[in-house]
Amino acid sequence: MTNVFNQLAKTYDTPQRQALAETILTEIRPDFAEASDKTLLDYGGGTGLLSLPLASLVKEVELLDLSEEMSHLAQEKATIAGLENFTSFQGDLLGEQPALTPPDIVLMSLVLLHIPDTKEILTALYQQLTPGGQLILVDFDTNPLVSHPKVHSGFDQGQLQELLQAIGFTHIKSHTFHTADHLFMNQPASMFHLRATKPAIV
């Protein structure tokens, strides 16, 4: 998987992916209305299509991606843009990882579908978050038209909410916000936006 994304890195920011990123940004920007003192972890953030535009809304951004080429390109883009609060790392929470600042917000957009063990990665993100921290998750709704050995065919929002609750998250809310043709594996599909909170220490 890493090699595939290394090969894609230089040509990843297509007009279609940029347009989709804008759709997602329009949806999630309100989540950052009061985040000027927060640290954001963009997990699986690729070339920074989402977190680079969000950098002005938070105190610090750390992007973590398995692909060395993707993370390197994101850092190049941040340097060119003069963003001093943006750092990109190559790594994985389920394997060897760099020393990250405990994030107040974790963003994971169109990444969960690539990770075989959903519970394992969501638990790892829960453990990374600061008490009172927020998980922002964007992914595809369950799609019977999609079948691939290395990709989940979307997620049932209700089942995902139950899993997050079992892990320890609270105040879990989600809704479908975008539907389009050729959206997921070239099939008609819809995307959802989910928010969940790690309880603050009492």
N, C-alpha and C positions, 0 to 999 in steps of 0.2 A: 504493500500500500504506500509506504514512504517513497519508494523509488518512482512509483506512478506520479505522485504529486511533485517530486523533484523535477521530473521531466515536464510536467505541466506548468511549472512556476512562471517561466518567462512569458507564456502566452495565456495565463490564467484570467487576467483582467479583461475579458471580452466585453463588448457592449452589453450583451445579454446578462452577464454576471454583475456588471456595474448597475444595470437597471434593476435587477433583483435586489441588490444591496440597498439601493435607494428606497425600494418598497419596504424592506425590512427596517431601515433606519427611520422612516416616517412612522412606522408602528411603534418602535421601541424608544424613540427619543424622549417621550414623556416620562419614562422610567428614570431618566437622568436629570430630572428637573431640580432636584436638591442634592446633587452628587458632587458638588465642587470640592468637597473635602474627602472624597472617597478614592480608594484604589480599585481599579478595574482589572480583572484577569480575563482576557479574551482567549478562551481555551479552544485550540484547533482553529486559531484565527486566520490561518493562511497568509495572504498578502496584505492583510489589514484593511480590507474593503469596508468593514464595519467600525473597527476600533480606531482607525486613523481619524475619521470624521468625528468620533465621540471624544477624542482626546481633550478638546477644549472645554468639555463639560465636566471633567473629573480632575482630581489632583494628580493621579499617576495612572498610566496604562502599562500593563505587562502582557505581551502576547506570547503564547506558548503553542508551538506547533511541532508535530513529528517531523515534518519535512524541513531539512536544513535550508534548502533553496527558497522555500516559501518564507521562512522566518527571516532569512537574509534580505530578501526582496522587500519585506515589510519594513525592516530597519532602514534600508536605503531610502524608501519613500518617506519615512519619518524624518530622516536627516535632511533630505531635499526640502521638505516642508518646514524645517526649522522647529520641529517639535522636540522640546527638551524633556518632556515628561513621558516619553514613549520608549520602551525597551522591549526588544523582541528576542525570544529564546527558542532554541531547538530542544525538544524534550517531550516527556510524557508523564502524567501523574501516576500512571500504572507501572512505570519502569523507572529508569534513571532520569532524574529531573534536576534542573538547576535550583539554586536557592531563591525562592520567590518571596515577595512581600505578601503576608497574609491578606487576601483580597476582601474588600467590603462588598464587591459585586463580582459575580462570575457571569460572563456571557458565553453561551455555547449555541452557535447558530449553524444549523445543517451539518452538525458534527456527530450527534448521538447516533444517527442512522448508520454510521461507519464503524461503531464500536460494538463488538460482539456481546459483551456482558454489560447490559444497561445498569443493573444494580451496582456493580462494582465501580463504575466510573461516577455514578451519581453519589455514591457513598464517599468516594475520594474527594469529590468537589465539596460535599458537606463538611468534611473534615478540614479542608483548606480554608473555608470561609470563616471570617471573623464572626463572633456572636452578634446576632442581629443582622447579619449579612444577607444579601439578596442573590438568588439564582434567577437569571433570565435565560429562558430556553426557547429557541425557535426551531421547529422541525416540521416534517410532513405528517399529516393525518394518515391513518391506515389506508392503504391503497391496494385493492385486489388486482389492479392492472400491473403492479410492479412485482417482479420476482427475480432476485439476484442472490447468488450464494454468499456474497460478501457485504450485502447491504440489507438492513431492515426495510420491510415494505411499509414504512411509516409507523405511527404509534397511535394507540387508542388513548385519548386524553384522560378518560376516567381511570383506566388502569395505571397510567403514568402518575396520576395524582395519588392513587392509593400506594404506589411504590414509594413515592417521595414522602408521604406521610409516615410510612413504616420506617423509613430511614431516619426521620426526625424533623423534617421540614414542617412548617405551619403556614397558615395564610396562603394556601395554594390556590391560584386562579389561572384559568386558561380559556382561550377562545380562538376560533378560526378567524383569520383576518385577510387571507388572500387566496383566491382560486384562479387558475389559469390553465390553458392548454399547453402541452409540451413542457410542463413544469418539473416533473420528476421522472427521470429515465425516459424522457420524451413522451410522457403520458399526461393526460389531464390530472391535476392534483390540487390539493389545498394545503396551506401551511397554518400552523397554530403558534400562538405566543403564550408562553406559560411563565408565571412568576411564583416564586416560593421564598420563604424566609427561614433562616436558621435562627432558632429562638435565642434571645439575649440571655446572658447568665443572670439568674435571679439572686 
